Amino acid sequence: MNRLQLIAPDRSSVNLNYESLTIKRYDFDHLLLEQAIRAGTLVLQGTKIVDFIEEKGAIVGVRAKTHDGKEVIIRSDLTVLATGAATPLIKKAHLLETPLPSAFAVRAYHHGELNGFSGQLTIFYERALLPGYAWIFPLGPEVYNIGCSVFLDNVTGRQTPNLRSVFNSFLIRLAASNPSLDLKQLNTSLKGAPLRTGLTGSRLYGDGIMAVGESIGVTYPLTGEGIGKSLESAEVAAEVITEAVYQGDFSSHFLLKYKFLMGARFGRRYRSYASAQRWAKYPFILNFVSDRVRKNVVLRRRIESILDEKQDPTEIFSLWGLVKAFACC
Ligand SMILES: Cc1cc2nc3c(=O)[nH]c(=O)nc-3n(C[C@H](O)[C@H](O)[C@H](O)COP(=O)(O)OP(=O)(O)OC[C@H]3O[C@@H](n4cnc5c(N)ncnc54)[C@H](O)[C@@H]3O)c2cc1C
């Protein structure tokens, strides 16, 4: 797809150029798994890690259970935790700093045509969800991913909305202009999960262990994108693991390098997405930005390069960014 439509809280819309690929999560995970197997990974499907094995303060492997209840012990010089936002294993690895997630999201798949939503991504900045949003992403002919996310606001203590009921209200409004929307069928495919964002909430490493992906909060604040970021964190971890194997050193002292590399490459980005998220919770700011962007091609290009991660979101969502946007028109 090459277009993105943003719908502001006042229902005004902005159309942007934005290259994207969409795929059902199941298919994406399957592709990734196939690649991993091709690269030599041994996969134990249906096996659940239940605990870590610790010796002299270092993690030296895991205890796992197969789908039929058999215990499996796997010893290793280094364990990589990649279990997403669920906290039990992060805690057992002594890496958990904040038990609460930063956000929640739900999604459902709609099969059938949706008027006006094919061939582009659509994001709705719904008042009740800000700075979260609802979305409609086409996944192919007559298949759509419809969902919404809400960020927990620990700073102002604002009551977090009930995600399911906001999602239902959103669907009911959507159904008014799309009679093919089958609310019952959507509810049966509804899936939700917590998100950990901003590269916060967990330590990245310990003696004999490194964590990647959402377990270290790599999902972006503001946008809730985490798939690409999880893969990027795994690439950085792989660089450090290669060196650790070469040096034969799996101590936290050596693995500190991972934290430095992550901070140097991505730290600034996470800070600016978190800052932008604080601005995006005000409907009048989103309405203002939407109005300026619609009228001004320079601002439109700026938003497009933010979406392409070529520019910082604080270029728009900061006091200075907003002053510049105001001066632009
Ligand atoms: C509704 C929703 C929509 C989203 N949409 C997008 C999107 O459009 N684009 C985007 O970039 N991001 C999106 N995200 C965020 C994205 O899903 C996450 O950032 C990403 O999946 C994190 O990847 P991960 O590999 O770290 O964790 P996960 O994808 O959560 O994978 C962790 C894996 O570990 C397994 N696991 C957990 N515990 C154990 C255990 N004890 N033993 C063995 N295995 C275990 C889990 O079963 C799971 O397979 C969305 C999130 C939600 C909730």
The ligand as a Tripos MOL2 file, in Angstrom:
@<TRIPOS>MOLECULE
LIG
   53    58     1     0     0
SMALL
NO_CHARGES

@<TRIPOS>ATOM
      1 C1         -3.6300   -5.9030   18.9340 C.3       1 LIG1
      2 C2         -2.2010   -5.5700   18.6120 C.ar      1 LIG1
      3 C3         -1.8860   -5.0820   17.3580 C.ar      1 LIG1
      4 C4         -0.5610   -4.7550   17.0360 C.ar      1 LIG1
      5 N1         -0.2840   -4.2880   15.7850 N.ar      1 LIG1
      6 C5          0.9880   -4.0050   15.4450 C.ar      1 LIG1
      7 C6          1.3020   -3.5550   14.1250 C.ar      1 LIG1
      8 O1          0.4120   -3.3870   13.2760 O.2       1 LIG1
      9 N2          2.5950   -3.3040   13.8310 N.ar      1 LIG1
     10 C7          3.5980   -3.4620   14.7430 C.ar      1 LIG1
     11 O2          4.7710   -3.2180   14.4300 O.2       1 LIG1
     12 N3          3.3250   -3.8800   16.0070 N.ar      1 LIG1
     13 C8          2.0570   -4.1700   16.3740 C.ar      1 LIG1
     14 N4          1.7700   -4.5950   17.6420 N.ar      1 LIG1
     15 C9          2.8890   -4.7640   18.6020 C.3       1 LIG1
     16 C10         3.5740   -6.0930   18.3010 C.3       1 LIG1
     17 O3          2.6340   -7.1460   18.3270 O.3       1 LIG1
     18 C11         4.6530   -6.3830   19.3590 C.3       1 LIG1
     19 O4          5.4900   -5.2580   19.5100 O.3       1 LIG1
     20 C12         5.5110   -7.5840   18.9100 C.3       1 LIG1
     21 O5          4.7080   -8.7020   18.6990 O.3       1 LIG1
     22 C13         6.5720   -7.8940   19.9680 C.3       1 LIG1
     23 O6          7.3050   -8.9930   19.4860 O.3       1 LIG1
     24 P1          8.0240  -10.0140   20.4950 P.3       1 LIG1
     25 O7          8.6040  -11.0710   19.6330 O.co2     1 LIG1
     26 O8          8.9210   -9.2710   21.4300 O.co2     1 LIG1
     27 O9          6.8310  -10.6030   21.3960 O.3       1 LIG1
     28 P2          5.6160  -11.5200   20.9520 P.3       1 LIG1
     29 O10         5.2270  -11.2640   19.5460 O.co2     1 LIG1
     30 O11         4.5870  -11.3110   22.0220 O.co2     1 LIG1
     31 O12         6.1960  -12.9880   21.0140 O.3       1 LIG1
     32 C14         6.5210  -13.5890   22.2490 C.3       1 LIG1
     33 C15         6.4030  -15.0880   22.0600 C.3       1 LIG1
     34 O13         6.8940  -15.7280   23.2390 O.3       1 LIG1
     35 C16         6.0180  -16.7960   23.5470 C.3       1 LIG1
     36 N5          6.1020  -17.0660   24.9970 N.ar      1 LIG1
     37 C17         5.6910  -16.3060   26.0390 C.ar      1 LIG1
     38 N6          5.9420  -16.9090   27.1950 N.ar      1 LIG1
     39 C18         6.5390  -18.1000   26.8930 C.ar      1 LIG1
     40 C19         7.0390  -19.1850   27.6630 C.ar      1 LIG1
     41 N7          6.9670  -19.1880   28.9940 N.pl3     1 LIG1
     42 N8          7.5970  -20.2460   27.0330 N.ar      1 LIG1
     43 C20         7.6760  -20.2700   25.6620 C.ar      1 LIG1
     44 N9          7.2150  -19.2730   24.8690 N.ar      1 LIG1
     45 C21         6.6540  -18.2020   25.4860 C.ar      1 LIG1
     46 C22         4.6320  -16.2680   23.1620 C.3       1 LIG1
     47 O14         3.7390  -17.3470   22.9760 O.3       1 LIG1
     48 C23         4.9540  -15.5500   21.8630 C.3       1 LIG1
     49 O15         4.9070  -16.4090   20.7650 O.3       1 LIG1
     50 C24         0.4560   -4.9210   18.0040 C.ar      1 LIG1
     51 C25         0.1460   -5.4130   19.2820 C.ar      1 LIG1
     52 C26        -1.1730   -5.7390   19.5890 C.ar      1 LIG1
     53 C27        -1.4820   -6.2820   20.9640 C.3       1 LIG1
@<TRIPOS>BOND
     1     1     2 1
     2     2     3 ar
     3     2    52 ar
     4     3     4 ar
     5     4     5 ar
     6     4    50 ar
     7     5     6 ar
     8     6     7 ar
     9     6    13 1
    10     7     8 2
    11     7     9 ar
    12     9    10 ar
    13    10    11 2
    14    10    12 ar
    15    12    13 ar
    16    13    14 ar
    17    14    15 1
    18    14    50 ar
    19    15    16 1
    20    16    17 1
    21    16    18 1
    22    18    19 1
    23    18    20 1
    24    20    21 1
    25    20    22 1
    26    22    23 1
    27    23    24 1
    28    24    25 2
    29    24    26 1
    30    24    27 1
    31    27    28 1
    32    28    29 2
    33    28    30 1
    34    28    31 1
    35    31    32 1
    36    32    33 1
    37    33    34 1
    38    33    48 1
    39    34    35 1
    40    35    36 1
    41    35    46 1
    42    36    37 ar
    43    36    45 ar
    44    37    38 ar
    45    38    39 ar
    46    39    40 ar
    47    39    45 ar
    48    40    41 1
    49    40    42 ar
    50    42    43 ar
    51    43    44 ar
    52    44    45 ar
    53    46    47 1
    54    46    48 1
    55    48    49 1
    56    50    51 ar
    57    51    52 ar
    58    52    53 1
@<TRIPOS>SUBSTRUCTURE
     1 LIG1         1 GROUP 0 **** ****
